[in-house]
């Protein structure tokens, strides 16, 4: 059965969908396949395909979701992040967006299929890399390091600037305050202050004098 010609409204909408599909394809390459379907012709539904991961081609038929939308205008318009699988067994995460005209009828769809195989591999590697064994505990940063950083940040914020942008007189005023308030008695406090302020340890020691 030959499909009807697109209405002027549908043509405008579909042209925009194609542009969106191209942009998504370029942005999410190479892990995401982006497909535009013409649901008026289920046997030859695919109008465009970017980052082809499924091996399909323009003119191939609609998927089960496409057929479901053709049959029911009340079918959910957005189905996000559902489990899927490519023909060769690779696992995928898919999102399908039905495109309706002003009459509320589905006539197209935009689908994204993410190949999660590589991400699962990377997740496994990161999990192994970050695994912690044993009962020993050690704090690399002193317990008061966050308080010191927060105090420096607060001082700079009150002057509407950042720690690294403080003028010499402002920095020396800050260092004097830190010394008076006991912040510079913490282990590695001078190192931390120097790092936050973007100066050398020698500079901080000189400001303390």
MARBADREN-309585 format. One record per residue (C-alpha): residue in three letters; x, y, z. Coordinates in nm, 4 decimals. Last residue first. Layout:
<r type="ALA" x="X" y="Y" z="Z"/>
...
//
This chain:
<r type="UNK" x="5.7461" y="3.7064" z="5.9170"/>
<r type="UNK" x="5.4447" y="3.5007" z="5.8035"/>
<r type="UNK" x="5.4529" y="3.6540" z="5.4551"/>
<r type="UNK" x="5.8082" y="3.5223" z="5.4059"/>
<r type="UNK" x="5.6964" y="3.1738" z="5.5099"/>
<r type="UNK" x="5.4110" y="3.1977" z="5.2575"/>
<r type="UNK" x="5.6488" y="3.3087" z="4.9837"/>
<r type="UNK" x="5.8937" y="3.0292" z="5.0653"/>
<r type="UNK" x="5.6120" y="2.7753" z="5.0350"/>
<r type="UNK" x="5.5579" y="2.9006" z="4.6802"/>
<r type="UNK" x="5.2473" y="3.0760" z="4.5514"/>
<r type="UNK" x="4.9192" y="2.9685" z="4.3956"/>
<r type="UNK" x="4.7078" y="3.0739" z="4.6931"/>
<r type="UNK" x="4.5514" y="2.7308" z="4.7379"/>
<r type="UNK" x="4.8845" y="2.5508" z="4.6943"/>
<r type="UNK" x="5.0711" y="2.7886" z="4.9251"/>
<r type="UNK" x="4.8042" y="2.7483" z="5.1918"/>
<r type="UNK" x="4.8268" y="2.3694" z="5.1645"/>
<r type="UNK" x="5.2066" y="2.3657" z="5.1929"/>
<r type="UNK" x="5.1974" y="2.6077" z="5.4871"/>
<r type="UNK" x="4.9372" y="2.3938" z="5.6656"/>
<r type="UNK" x="5.1436" y="2.0751" z="5.6211"/>
<r type="UNK" x="5.0656" y="1.9745" z="5.9820"/>
<r type="UNK" x="4.8396" y="2.2322" z="6.1441"/>
<r type="UNK" x="4.9930" y="2.5242" z="6.3339"/>
<r type="UNK" x="4.9243" y="2.7604" z="6.0451"/>
<r type="UNK" x="4.5511" y="2.7660" z="6.1214"/>
<r type="UNK" x="4.6034" y="2.9043" z="6.4716"/>
<r type="UNK" x="4.3728" y="3.2038" z="6.4403"/>
<r type="UNK" x="4.6624" y="3.4508" z="6.4709"/>
<r type="UNK" x="4.8600" y="3.2705" z="6.1999"/>
<r type="UNK" x="4.5627" y="3.2537" z="5.9630"/>
<r type="UNK" x="4.4945" y="3.6233" z="6.0221"/>
<r type="UNK" x="4.8547" y="3.7160" z="5.9450"/>
<r type="UNK" x="4.8424" y="3.5032" z="5.6302"/>
<r type="UNK" x="4.5241" y="3.6794" z="5.5187"/>
<r type="UNK" x="4.6669" y="4.0262" z="5.5752"/>
<r type="UNK" x="4.9776" y="3.9197" z="5.3824"/>
<r type="UNK" x="4.7586" y="3.7991" z="5.0953"/>
<r type="UNK" x="4.5635" y="4.1243" z="5.0903"/>
<r type="UNK" x="4.8826" y="4.3335" z="5.0853"/>
<r type="UNK" x="5.0265" y="4.1238" z="4.8000"/>
<r type="UNK" x="4.7053" y="4.1380" z="4.5988"/>
<r type="UNK" x="4.4741" y="3.8352" z="4.6025"/>
<r type="UNK" x="4.4046" y="3.6781" z="4.2625"/>
<r type="UNK" x="4.5062" y="3.3237" z="4.3601"/>
<r type="UNK" x="4.2622" y="3.3192" z="4.6516"/>
<r type="UNK" x="3.9717" y="3.4437" z="4.4359"/>
<r type="UNK" x="3.8042" y="3.7849" z="4.4363"/>
<r type="UNK" x="3.5022" y="3.9652" z="4.5749"/>
<r type="UNK" x="3.6949" y="4.0761" z="4.8859"/>
<r type="UNK" x="3.4683" y="3.8719" z="5.1130"/>
<r type="UNK" x="3.5173" y="3.5865" z="4.8672"/>
<r type="UNK" x="3.8942" y="3.5971" z="4.9218"/>
<r type="UNK" x="3.8601" y="3.5597" z="5.2991"/>
<r type="UNK" x="3.6012" y="3.2838" z="5.2576"/>
<r type="UNK" x="3.8270" y="3.0896" z="5.0213"/>
<r type="UNK" x="4.1154" y="3.1102" z="5.2664"/>
<r type="UNK" x="3.8940" y="2.9903" z="5.5531"/>
<r type="UNK" x="3.7518" y="2.7068" z="5.3399"/>
<r type="UNK" x="4.0983" y="2.5880" z="5.2436"/>
<r type="UNK" x="4.2053" y="2.5876" z="5.6087"/>
<r type="UNK" x="3.8904" y="2.4058" z="5.7196"/>
<r type="UNK" x="3.9403" y="2.1478" z="5.4464"/>
<r type="UNK" x="4.2988" y="2.0871" z="5.5573"/>
<r type="UNK" x="4.2020" y="2.0431" z="5.9228"/>
<r type="UNK" x="4.2137" y="1.6632" z="5.9247"/>
<r type="UNK" x="4.5500" y="1.6656" z="5.7530"/>
<r type="UNK" x="4.5545" y="1.5249" z="5.4005"/>
<r type="UNK" x="4.7027" y="1.1818" z="5.3281"/>
<r type="UNK" x="4.4841" y="1.0207" z="5.5924"/>
<r type="UNK" x="4.5781" y="0.6588" z="5.6498"/>
<r type="UNK" x="4.3809" y="0.3434" z="5.7127"/>
<r type="UNK" x="4.5013" y="-0.0156" z="5.7314"/>
<r type="UNK" x="4.2271" y="-0.2785" z="5.7027"/>
<r type="UNK" x="4.3243" y="-0.4451" z="5.3791"/>
<r type="UNK" x="4.2128" y="-0.4146" z="5.0181"/>
<r type="UNK" x="4.0847" y="-0.1175" z="4.8184"/>
<r type="UNK" x="3.9492" y="-0.1431" z="4.4635"/>
<r type="UNK" x="3.9916" y="0.1739" z="4.2553"/>
<r type="UNK" x="4.1779" y="0.0074" z="3.9670"/>
<r type="UNK" x="3.9502" y="-0.2966" z="3.9658"/>
<r type="UNK" x="3.6389" y="-0.0798" z="3.9496"/>
<r type="UNK" x="3.7960" y="0.1389" z="3.6829"/>
<r type="UNK" x="3.8746" y="-0.1648" z="3.4656"/>
<r type="UNK" x="3.5234" y="-0.3055" z="3.5077"/>
<r type="UNK" x="3.3680" y="0.0307" z="3.4224"/>
<r type="UNK" x="3.5876" y="0.0538" z="3.1129"/>
<r type="UNK" x="3.4652" y="-0.2851" z="2.9919"/>
<r type="UNK" x="3.1044" y="-0.1938" z="3.0635"/>
<r type="UNK" x="3.1574" y="0.1295" z="2.8717"/>
<r type="UNK" x="3.2950" y="-0.0568" z="2.5705"/>
<r type="UNK" x="2.9968" y="-0.2918" z="2.5558"/>
<r type="UNK" x="2.7386" y="-0.0171" z="2.6134"/>
<r type="UNK" x="2.6685" y="0.0418" z="2.2425"/>
<r type="UNK" x="2.4119" y="0.3214" z="2.2646"/>
<r type="UNK" x="2.1049" y="0.3076" z="2.0408"/>
<r type="UNK" x="1.9201" y="0.6337" z="1.9838"/>
<r type="UNK" x="1.5826" y="0.6489" z="1.8076"/>
<r type="UNK" x="1.3849" y="0.9310" z="1.6478"/>
<r type="UNK" x="1.0366" y="0.8395" z="1.5298"/>
<r type="UNK" x="0.7945" y="0.9422" z="1.2559"/>
<r type="UNK" x="0.4232" y="0.9644" z="1.1697"/>
<r type="UNK" x="0.2539" y="0.9333" z="1.5058"/>
<r type="UNK" x="-0.0853" y="1.1038" z="1.5147"/>
<r type="UNK" x="-0.1799" y="1.3778" z="1.7620"/>
<r type="UNK" x="-0.3467" y="1.5983" z="1.5007"/>
<r type="UNK" x="-0.0671" y="1.8530" z="1.5409"/>
<r type="UNK" x="0.1790" y="1.5930" z="1.4094"/>
<r type="UNK" x="0.3468" y="1.3360" z="1.6314"/>
<r type="UNK" x="0.7086" y="1.2181" z="1.6595"/>
<r type="UNK" x="0.7746" y="0.9154" z="1.8803"/>
<r type="UNK" x="1.1003" y="0.9160" z="2.0739"/>
<r type="UNK" x="1.2887" y="0.5899" z="2.1299"/>
<r type="UNK" x="1.5821" y="0.5529" z="2.3681"/>
<r type="UNK" x="1.8132" y="0.2532" z="2.3632"/>
<r type="UNK" x="2.0842" y="0.0971" z="2.5763"/>
<r type="UNK" x="2.2772" y="-0.1706" z="2.3921"/>
<r type="UNK" x="2.4366" y="-0.5094" z="2.4481"/>
<r type="UNK" x="2.6394" y="-0.6582" z="2.1647"/>
<r type="UNK" x="2.4923" y="-0.9854" z="2.0424"/>
<r type="UNK" x="2.5746" y="-0.9590" z="1.6732"/>
<r type="UNK" x="2.2232" y="-0.8402" z="1.5843"/>
<r type="UNK" x="2.2443" y="-0.5534" z="1.8324"/>
<r type="UNK" x="2.0759" y="-0.5846" z="2.1712"/>
<r type="UNK" x="1.8371" y="-0.3687" z="2.3720"/>
<r type="UNK" x="1.7743" y="-0.2692" z="2.7322"/>
<r type="UNK" x="1.5621" y="0.0416" z="2.7821"/>
<r type="UNK" x="1.7173" y="0.3828" z="2.8434"/>
<r type="UNK" x="1.4207" y="0.6020" z="2.7563"/>
<r type="UNK" x="1.0788" y="0.5306" z="2.6058"/>
<r type="UNK" x="0.9244" y="0.8602" z="2.5023"/>
<r type="UNK" x="0.5920" y="0.9035" z="2.3229"/>
<r type="UNK" x="0.4139" y="0.6306" z="2.5149"/>
<r type="UNK" x="0.1508" y="0.4599" z="2.2919"/>
<r type="UNK" x="-0.1675" y="0.6668" z="2.2789"/>
<r type="UNK" x="-0.1442" y="0.7020" z="1.8999"/>
<r type="UNK" x="-0.1780" y="0.3225" z="1.8766"/>
<r type="UNK" x="-0.1176" y="0.0999" z="1.5752"/>
<r type="UNK" x="0.1589" y="0.3024" z="1.4136"/>
<r type="UNK" x="0.3160" y="0.3443" z="1.7573"/>
<r type="UNK" x="0.3281" y="-0.0302" z="1.8080"/>
<r type="UNK" x="0.4796" y="-0.0815" z="1.4633"/>
<r type="UNK" x="0.7566" y="0.1628" z="1.5474"/>
<r type="UNK" x="0.8184" y="-0.0098" z="1.8767"/>
<r type="UNK" x="0.8483" y="-0.3457" z="1.7006"/>
<r type="UNK" x="1.1121" y="-0.2022" z="1.4679"/>
<r type="UNK" x="1.0447" y="-0.0366" z="1.1323"/>
<r type="UNK" x="1.1705" y="-0.1813" z="0.8059"/>
<r type="UNK" x="1.4950" y="-0.1103" z="0.6160"/>
<r type="UNK" x="1.4937" y="0.1679" z="0.3544"/>
<r type="UNK" x="1.8147" y="0.3331" z="0.4727"/>
<r type="UNK" x="2.0458" y="0.0657" z="0.6102"/>
<r type="UNK" x="2.0859" y="-0.1656" z="0.9058"/>
<r type="UNK" x="2.4214" y="-0.2934" z="1.0295"/>
<r type="UNK" x="2.3327" y="-0.2185" z="1.3905"/>
<r type="UNK" x="2.6168" y="0.0192" z="1.4745"/>
<r type="UNK" x="2.5665" y="0.2777" z="1.1992"/>
<r type="UNK" x="2.6996" y="0.6043" z="1.3350"/>
<r type="UNK" x="2.4111" y="0.7976" z="1.1745"/>
<r type="UNK" x="2.1021" y="0.6446" z="1.0126"/>
<r type="UNK" x="1.8470" y="0.8245" z="0.7976"/>
<r type="UNK" x="1.5052" y="0.7489" z="0.6474"/>
<r type="UNK" x="1.4483" y="0.4050" z="0.8007"/>
<r type="UNK" x="1.0851" y="0.3029" z="0.7562"/>
<r type="UNK" x="1.0804" y="0.0872" z="0.4455"/>
<r type="UNK" x="0.8307" y="-0.1830" z="0.5469"/>
<r type="UNK" x="0.6731" y="0.0472" z="0.8070"/>
<r type="UNK" x="0.5920" y="0.3250" z="0.5569"/>
<r type="UNK" x="0.3992" y="0.5928" z="0.7423"/>
<r type="UNK" x="0.6289" y="0.5362" z="1.0396"/>
<r type="UNK" x="0.9170" y="0.7199" z="0.8735"/>
<r type="UNK" x="1.2072" y="0.6380" z="1.1058"/>
<r type="UNK" x="1.5125" y="0.8494" z="1.1910"/>
<r type="UNK" x="1.8056" y="0.6614" z="1.3468"/>
<r type="UNK" x="2.0925" y="0.7655" z="1.5739"/>
<r type="UNK" x="2.3609" y="0.5082" z="1.6615"/>
<r type="UNK" x="2.5592" y="0.5992" z="1.9700"/>
<r type="UNK" x="2.9156" y="0.4966" z="2.0578"/>
<r type="UNK" x="3.1138" y="0.6765" z="1.7867"/>
<r type="UNK" x="2.9880" y="0.9435" z="1.7942"/>
<r type="UNK" x="2.7582" y="1.1190" z="2.0437"/>
<r type="UNK" x="2.7975" y="1.4750" z="1.9141"/>
<r type="UNK" x="2.8048" y="1.3937" z="1.5430"/>
<r type="UNK" x="2.5069" y="1.1594" z="1.5667"/>
<r type="UNK" x="2.3163" y="1.4007" z="1.7893"/>
<r type="UNK" x="2.3653" y="1.6800" z="1.5354"/>
<r type="UNK" x="2.2565" y="1.4569" z="1.2464"/>
<r type="UNK" x="1.9492" y="1.3391" z="1.4374"/>
<r type="UNK" x="1.8535" y="1.6966" z="1.5268"/>
<r type="UNK" x="1.8764" y="1.7970" z="1.1612"/>
<r type="UNK" x="1.6635" y="1.4980" z="1.0597"/>
<r type="UNK" x="1.4056" y="1.5855" z="1.3260"/>
<r type="UNK" x="1.3870" y="1.9398" z="1.1915"/>
<r type="UNK" x="1.3179" y="1.8139" z="0.8388"/>
<r type="UNK" x="1.0554" y="1.5794" z="0.9832"/>
<r type="UNK" x="0.8725" y="1.8651" z="1.1531"/>
<r type="UNK" x="0.8661" y="2.0772" z="0.8367"/>
<r type="UNK" x="0.7505" y="1.7830" z="0.6238"/>
<r type="UNK" x="0.4830" y="1.6909" z="0.8764"/>
<r type="UNK" x="0.3404" y="2.0426" z="0.8618"/>
<r type="UNK" x="0.3413" y="2.0524" z="0.4828"/>
<r type="UNK" x="0.1620" y="1.7190" z="0.4788"/>
<r type="UNK" x="0.3726" y="1.4214" z="0.3841"/>
<r type="UNK" x="0.2518" y="1.2266" z="0.0855"/>
<r type="UNK" x="0.0515" y="0.9172" z="0.1604"/>
<r type="UNK" x="0.2206" y="0.5800" z="0.1671"/>
<r type="UNK" x="0.1657" y="0.3267" z="-0.1067"/>
<r type="UNK" x="0.0000" y="0.0000" z="0.0000"/>
//
